[in-house]
């Protein structure tokens, strides 16, 4: 009997020990399971959450992604200084939830990359073309940058939603068609002058756009250097610019930023251009709310520049008889008036 009770105690002890071992093992397995990311939780089943710092890249992201993306743009207020922007808590949260983040780079929006998730795909316009801090940051005005960013964004979309590869490639193809149309417009304008067209600008916003149009920069050097260093031009540098606009050697066109109308320097330059019949066009840093696509906005700016200079915005037929029978389009003028002088003296 004693032996039986002793055996029973040993069996119970053994069972308790085994139970303890099983319990510990189960806890260990649960701990390991929680440490391994679930493949189900990382699988994207809905629209790709995309964040862009500014509207030019946000609008491009939406155009390329269609209904397969959900794009949030951090800055769309034209009154905000983007390079000095401090993200709000809601901005950080939005960026943290993104799978793809599109930034400008080149020192323009450095604050954005600090909050990006480690597993998010980062598309940088500056990195796409090798630009760095200190370079002109208004990269969306460059045709080369737009093409590079569009390709990289599409690749990021395909990586996130491989099943939609054909859809994303089709949208990229459609975008490239609109980009080709824009570049044809630029080539039309660039081909019309026998002399080199020049420009001067109140802010260095249109540098890439004007280079693509074949214009050379005539902004006074001291004034331009001050702006590139984020400094205010001196009184002397402003007066040098005003004097340039008042001479017969003035640039073909003066570019202003209408969002800076309260600035004293902007008023002086705009007045000098108007008083001396220097053609003027508006080029703003922030994409207006009424423009829904990047290329439509840049096309509108380019067309306004052409109209201010009385240049054609459509290609003419190589058949003279066809031209004489069909006439010119409503937004073009005769070649003689556009090619006779590289620096027209009247503005629209």
ROKEFI-999978 format. One record per residue (C-alpha): residue number from 0; residue in three letters; x, y, z negated. Coordinates in steps of 0.02 Angstrom, whole numbers, plus 50000, padded with zeros to 5 digits. Layout:
<gupas>
GUPA num residu     u     v     w
GUPA NUM    ala     X     Y     Z
...
</gupas>
This chain:
<gupas>
GUPA num residu     u     v     w
GUPA   0    unk 50000 50000 50000
GUPA   1    unk 50140 50117 49954
GUPA   2    unk 50225 50072 50117
GUPA   3    unk 50064 50110 50211
GUPA   4    unk 50045 50279 50128
GUPA   5    unk 50228 50315 50163
GUPA   6    unk 50208 50269 50345
GUPA   7    unk 50054 50378 50357
GUPA   8    unk 50149 50526 50287
GUPA   9    unk 50291 50499 50409
GUPA  10    unk 50170 50488 50555
GUPA  11    unk 50082 50647 50500
GUPA  12    unk 50247 50735 50481
GUPA  13    unk 50300 50680 50654
GUPA  14    unk 50135 50740 50727
GUPA  15    unk 50153 50908 50642
GUPA  16    unk 50330 50925 50708
GUPA  17    unk 50274 50883 50886
GUPA  18    unk 50132 51009 50872
GUPA  19    unk 50253 51142 50817
GUPA  20    unk 50369 51102 50962
GUPA  21    unk 50225 51108 51087
GUPA  22    unk 50164 51274 51015
GUPA  23    unk 50338 51351 51026
GUPA  24    unk 50358 51287 51204
GUPA  25    unk 50190 51358 51254
GUPA  26    unk 50236 51529 51182
GUPA  27    unk 50401 51522 51274
GUPA  28    unk 50314 51482 51438
GUPA  29    unk 50190 51622 51414
GUPA  30    unk 50333 51742 51378
GUPA  31    unk 50424 51687 51536
GUPA  32    unk 50265 51703 51640
GUPA  33    unk 50239 51882 51581
GUPA  34    unk 50418 51925 51626
GUPA  35    unk 50397 51868 51806
GUPA  36    unk 50299 51990 51915
GUPA  37    unk 50141 51915 51986
GUPA  38    unk 50145 51904 52175
GUPA  39    unk 49959 51935 52174
GUPA  40    unk 49976 52101 52082
GUPA  41    unk 50104 52168 52208
GUPA  42    unk 50008 52116 52363
GUPA  43    unk 49929 52266 52448
GUPA  44    unk 49748 52232 52490
GUPA  45    unk 49682 52406 52525
GUPA  46    unk 49742 52569 52606
GUPA  47    unk 49925 52608 52573
GUPA  48    unk 49946 52743 52440
GUPA  49    unk 50058 52874 52521
GUPA  50    unk 50124 53036 52446
GUPA  51    unk 50198 53180 52546
GUPA  52    unk 50271 53335 52465
GUPA  53    unk 50209 53459 52596
GUPA  54    unk 50070 53471 52726
GUPA  55    unk 50177 53452 52884
GUPA  56    unk 50234 53280 52830
GUPA  57    unk 50068 53238 52747
GUPA  58    unk 49971 53275 52906
GUPA  59    unk 50093 53170 53008
GUPA  60    unk 50076 53027 52883
GUPA  61    unk 49887 53032 52900
GUPA  62    unk 49893 53040 53089
GUPA  63    unk 50006 52888 53098
GUPA  64    unk 49914 52788 52966
GUPA  65    unk 49731 52821 53005
GUPA  66    unk 49609 52729 52893
GUPA  67    unk 49744 52610 52832
GUPA  68    unk 49826 52742 52720
GUPA  69    unk 49773 52855 52579
GUPA  70    unk 49882 53010 52590
GUPA  71    unk 49903 53133 52446
GUPA  72    unk 49995 53298 52479
GUPA  73    unk 50074 53379 52327
GUPA  74    unk 50087 53559 52392
GUPA  75    unk 49959 53634 52508
GUPA  76    unk 49939 53806 52429
GUPA  77    unk 50023 53936 52543
GUPA  78    unk 50057 54048 52393
GUPA  79    unk 50172 53924 52306
GUPA  80    unk 50361 53934 52322
GUPA  81    unk 50401 53755 52371
GUPA  82    unk 50586 53758 52332
GUPA  83    unk 50551 53823 52156
GUPA  84    unk 50402 53711 52123
GUPA  85    unk 50387 53621 51958
GUPA  86    unk 50277 53466 51973
GUPA  87    unk 50127 53451 51858
GUPA  88    unk 50086 53296 51757
GUPA  89    unk 49954 53250 51885
GUPA  90    unk 50084 53264 52024
GUPA  91    unk 50202 53146 51932
GUPA  92    unk 50059 53022 51908
GUPA  93    unk 50013 53029 52092
GUPA  94    unk 50192 53004 52148
GUPA  95    unk 50210 52860 52024
GUPA  96    unk 50066 52766 52105
GUPA  97    unk 50133 52782 52283
GUPA  98    unk 50200 52641 52389
GUPA  99    unk 50275 52762 52514
GUPA 100    unk 50340 52937 52477
GUPA 101    unk 50383 53061 52615
GUPA 102    unk 50497 53205 52568
GUPA 103    unk 50582 53342 52666
GUPA 104    unk 50752 53338 52583
GUPA 105    unk 50898 53457 52616
GUPA 106    unk 50870 53537 52446
GUPA 107    unk 50691 53586 52488
GUPA 108    unk 50593 53470 52373
GUPA 109    unk 50721 53382 52262
GUPA 110    unk 50595 53378 52119
GUPA 111    unk 50493 53246 52211
GUPA 112    unk 50619 53105 52214
GUPA 113    unk 50642 53108 52025
GUPA 114    unk 50468 53035 51996
GUPA 115    unk 50467 52908 52138
GUPA 116    unk 50436 52725 52087
GUPA 117    unk 50587 52613 52108
GUPA 118    unk 50491 52494 52220
GUPA 119    unk 50420 52632 52332
GUPA 120    unk 50487 52662 52507
GUPA 121    unk 50562 52836 52522
GUPA 122    unk 50561 52922 52692
GUPA 123    unk 50669 53080 52696
GUPA 124    unk 50664 53196 52845
GUPA 125    unk 50839 53258 52803
GUPA 126    unk 50911 53082 52789
GUPA 127    unk 50831 53034 52954
GUPA 128    unk 50944 53156 53047
GUPA 129    unk 51090 53175 52926
GUPA 130    unk 51043 53348 52859
GUPA 131    unk 51102 53396 52686
GUPA 132    unk 51077 53533 52557
GUPA 133    unk 51134 53698 52629
GUPA 134    unk 51069 53658 52803
GUPA 135    unk 50914 53745 52867
GUPA 136    unk 50774 53651 52775
GUPA 137    unk 50628 53688 52893
GUPA 138    unk 50652 53520 52976
GUPA 139    unk 50474 53491 53037
GUPA 140    unk 50504 53619 53176
GUPA 141    unk 50635 53505 53256
GUPA 142    unk 50578 53383 53390
GUPA 143    unk 50719 53264 53345
GUPA 144    unk 50667 53261 53161
GUPA 145    unk 50483 53238 53201
GUPA 146    unk 50522 53089 53311
GUPA 147    unk 50638 53010 53182
GUPA 148    unk 50515 53033 53038
GUPA 149    unk 50368 52966 53140
GUPA 150    unk 50467 52808 53179
GUPA 151    unk 50524 52782 52999
GUPA 152    unk 50350 52811 52928
GUPA 153    unk 50276 52684 53049
GUPA 154    unk 50408 52557 53000
GUPA 155    unk 50366 52585 52817
GUPA 156    unk 50181 52558 52853
GUPA 157    unk 50216 52395 52945
GUPA 158    unk 50324 52335 52801
GUPA 159    unk 50184 52372 52678
GUPA 160    unk 50044 52298 52787
GUPA 161    unk 50123 52176 52912
GUPA 162    unk 49951 52116 52970
GUPA 163    unk 49916 52292 53038
GUPA 164    unk 50074 52304 53144
GUPA 165    unk 49980 52322 53308
GUPA 166    unk 49868 52455 53234
GUPA 167    unk 50014 52560 53171
GUPA 168    unk 50112 52540 53333
GUPA 169    unk 49961 52598 53433
GUPA 170    unk 49945 52754 53325
GUPA 171    unk 50131 52790 53344
GUPA 172    unk 50112 52776 53533
GUPA 173    unk 49967 52899 53530
GUPA 174    unk 50068 53019 53423
GUPA 175    unk 50216 53007 53543
GUPA 176    unk 50099 53058 53684
GUPA 177    unk 50053 53218 53589
GUPA 178    unk 50237 53249 53552
GUPA 179    unk 50280 53230 53736
GUPA 180    unk 50144 53356 53780
GUPA 181    unk 50218 53479 53654
GUPA 182    unk 50394 53454 53719
GUPA 183    unk 50334 53480 53898
GUPA 184    unk 50261 53647 53843
GUPA 185    unk 50430 53692 53767
GUPA 186    unk 50523 53644 53925
GUPA 187    unk 50403 53749 54029
GUPA 188    unk 50441 53902 53923
GUPA 189    unk 50628 53870 53918
GUPA 190    unk 50639 53855 54108
GUPA 191    unk 50564 54025 54153
GUPA 192    unk 50700 54150 54117
GUPA 193    unk 50852 54185 54224
GUPA 194    unk 50933 54263 54072
GUPA 195    unk 50950 54192 53898
GUPA 196    unk 50799 54232 53791
GUPA 197    unk 50839 54292 53616
GUPA 198    unk 50748 54312 53452
GUPA 199    unk 50770 54388 53281
GUPA 200    unk 50675 54330 53128
GUPA 201    unk 50628 54402 52961
GUPA 202    unk 50646 54230 52881
GUPA 203    unk 50748 54082 52949
GUPA 204    unk 50594 53974 52970
GUPA 205    unk 50594 53949 53159
GUPA 206    unk 50777 53905 53185
GUPA 207    unk 50746 53728 53253
GUPA 208    unk 50592 53777 53352
GUPA 209    unk 50681 53919 53442
GUPA 210    unk 50832 53808 53477
GUPA 211    unk 50715 53680 53557
GUPA 212    unk 50641 53823 53661
GUPA 213    unk 50814 53874 53721
GUPA 214    unk 50819 54043 53631
GUPA 215    unk 50976 54110 53549
GUPA 216    unk 50971 54194 53378
GUPA 217    unk 51004 54381 53376
GUPA 218    unk 50964 54410 53192
GUPA 219    unk 51100 54522 53117
GUPA 220    unk 51232 54411 53038
GUPA 221    unk 51234 54492 52865
GUPA 222    unk 51045 54485 52853
GUPA 223    unk 51042 54302 52907
GUPA 224    unk 51180 54252 52787
GUPA 225    unk 51089 54331 52640
GUPA 226    unk 50932 54233 52679
GUPA 227    unk 51025 54069 52702
GUPA 228    unk 51099 54095 52528
GUPA 229    unk 50926 54129 52455
GUPA 230    unk 50973 54309 52420
GUPA 231    unk 50886 54473 52461
GUPA 232    unk 50970 54570 52603
GUPA 233    unk 51048 54734 52551
GUPA 234    unk 50977 54901 52606
GUPA 235    unk 51117 54917 52733
GUPA 236    unk 51081 54746 52806
GUPA 237    unk 50896 54787 52822
GUPA 238    unk 50935 54953 52908
GUPA 239    unk 51052 54864 53029
GUPA 240    unk 50906 54751 53076
GUPA 241    unk 50789 54900 53096
GUPA 242    unk 50917 54987 53207
GUPA 243    unk 50933 54832 53316
GUPA 244    unk 50746 54828 53347
GUPA 245    unk 50755 55010 53402
GUPA 246    unk 50890 54989 53535
GUPA 247    unk 50879 54935 53716
GUPA 248    unk 50975 54778 53664
GUPA 249    unk 50835 54721 53550
GUPA 250    unk 50793 54535 53546
GUPA 251    unk 50664 54466 53668
GUPA 252    unk 50546 54433 53522
GUPA 253    unk 50534 54469 53336
GUPA 254    unk 50468 54329 53224
GUPA 255    unk 50379 54376 53064
GUPA 256    unk 50295 54278 52925
GUPA 257    unk 50122 54350 52893
GUPA 258    unk 50115 54268 52721
GUPA 259    unk 50250 54390 52664
GUPA 260    unk 50154 54550 52703
GUPA 261    unk 50181 54620 52529
GUPA 262    unk 50369 54619 52549
GUPA 263    unk 50445 54790 52583
GUPA 264    unk 50577 54719 52700
GUPA 265    unk 50446 54628 52804
GUPA 266    unk 50345 54789 52823
GUPA 267    unk 50496 54888 52880
GUPA 268    unk 50544 54760 53011
GUPA 269    unk 50367 54734 53074
GUPA 270    unk 50343 54923 53090
GUPA 271    unk 50508 54944 53182
GUPA 272    unk 50461 54805 53305
GUPA 273    unk 50289 54882 53336
GUPA 274    unk 50356 55060 53357
GUPA 275    unk 50483 55000 53485
GUPA 276    unk 50366 54885 53581
GUPA 277    unk 50462 54727 53535
GUPA 278    unk 50350 54575 53562
GUPA 279    unk 50304 54493 53397
GUPA 280    unk 50243 54320 53348
GUPA 281    unk 50194 54246 53181
GUPA 282    unk 50285 54093 53113
GUPA 283    unk 50237 54042 52938
GUPA 284    unk 50324 53921 52822
GUPA 285    unk 50163 53839 52762
GUPA 286    unk 50050 53745 52881
GUPA 287    unk 49880 53833 52887
GUPA 288    unk 49728 53739 52822
GUPA 289    unk 49637 53750 52990
GUPA 290    unk 49773 53649 53076
GUPA 291    unk 49748 53463 53046
GUPA 292    unk 49900 53395 53141
GUPA 293    unk 50081 53447 53140
GUPA 294    unk 50097 53452 53329
GUPA 295    unk 49938 53555 53350
GUPA 296    unk 50009 53686 53231
GUPA 297    unk 50178 53694 53317
GUPA 298    unk 50094 53698 53488
GUPA 299    unk 49990 53848 53433
GUPA 300    unk 50146 53940 53373
GUPA 301    unk 50238 53899 53534
GUPA 302    unk 50092 53958 53641
GUPA 303    unk 50082 54122 53544
GUPA 304    unk 50268 54151 53573
GUPA 305    unk 50244 54121 53760
GUPA 306    unk 50095 54238 53769
GUPA 307    unk 50188 54375 53676
GUPA 308    unk 50325 54362 53807
GUPA 309    unk 50202 54341 53951
GUPA 310    unk 50274 54171 53996
GUPA 311    unk 50181 54026 54076
GUPA 312    unk 50121 53886 53963
GUPA 313    unk 50082 53764 54104
GUPA 314    unk 50192 53690 54239
GUPA 315    unk 50164 53755 54414
GUPA 316    unk 50143 53641 54563
GUPA 317    unk 50294 53622 54677
GUPA 318    unk 50176 53650 54825
GUPA 319    unk 50159 53839 54854
GUPA 320    unk 49998 53815 54953
GUPA 321    unk 49921 53721 54807
GUPA 322    unk 49969 53863 54691
GUPA 323    unk 49893 53995 54805
GUPA 324    unk 49733 53899 54827
GUPA 325    unk 49710 53850 54646
GUPA 326    unk 49778 54006 54564
GUPA 327    unk 49853 54006 54391
GUPA 328    unk 49776 53942 54231
GUPA 329    unk 49697 54061 54107
GUPA 330    unk 49845 54050 53990
GUPA 331    unk 49981 54083 54118
GUPA 332    unk 50048 54230 54217
GUPA 333    unk 50138 54245 54382
GUPA 334    unk 50321 54192 54391
GUPA 335    unk 50375 54365 54448
GUPA 336    unk 50314 54450 54290
GUPA 337    unk 50389 54320 54173
GUPA 338    unk 50558 54299 54256
GUPA 339    unk 50598 54478 54303
GUPA 340    unk 50660 54526 54131
GUPA 341    unk 50721 54420 53986
GUPA 342    unk 50673 54553 53861
GUPA 343    unk 50498 54619 53898
GUPA 344    unk 50463 54790 53827
GUPA 345    unk 50278 54763 53789
GUPA 346    unk 50193 54647 53668
GUPA 347    unk 50022 54567 53674
</gupas>
